[in-house]
Amino acid sequence: MGAKRNRRMLSQALADGDPVSLRRNLWRAPRSTGFVVGLGERWVVLHLLDRVTLDGWAVIRLDTVGEVEALGHHHLGARALRLRHEDPADLGVDLGATRDLLADLAERFPLVEVHTEALDPDRPATGRPVRLGPRRVHLLDIDADAVWDHAPRRFAYDDITRLGVGGRIAEALHDLGGYPPVPS
């Protein structure tokens, strides 16, 4: 699929409120299913659909989207949400520069997942942005046991292919690990 067709389909899904499934053009990048709640020049925001429940948001770089599949109004997840009167929600974040996007996400959520799938498709970093430099973010990681790392890692903005916030796992990590320790 072409970038113009993908953008058209994403715009239509945003207008209609129907779910989509995104196949990525990155090796081993997972398929993402959800509702388009934001669309910028460089990023698309999905309120993620986990079968029949909403589970956080993914902000996906548009140039990594290979194909958009419209799932339609009658998709099981869409019908289940309507039955429960649950609506996908827009994040209301700046979809311009990656630095501004990360600043908005960090202001609204305690943890941010940073994916650099073109470099490492297996391991997103989950943590708290502690510095937003001109070319890279410094992220203090929290591990799968909800233990904070001692020093931040750096990720170049140009390497970031996807960001995630507000999912159940991230919420559990924050509930268990709290905010990062203040350096003494």
Secondary structure, 3 states (H helix, E strand, C coil): CCHHHHHHHHHHHHHHCCEEEEEECCCCCCCEEEEEEEECCCEEEEEEEECCEEEEEEEEEHHHEEEEEECCCCCHHHHHHHHCCCCCCCCCCCCCCHHHHHHHHHHHCCCEEEECCCCCCCCCEEEEEEEECCCEEEEEEECCCCCECCCCEEEEHHHCCEEEECCHHHHHHHHHHCCCCCCC
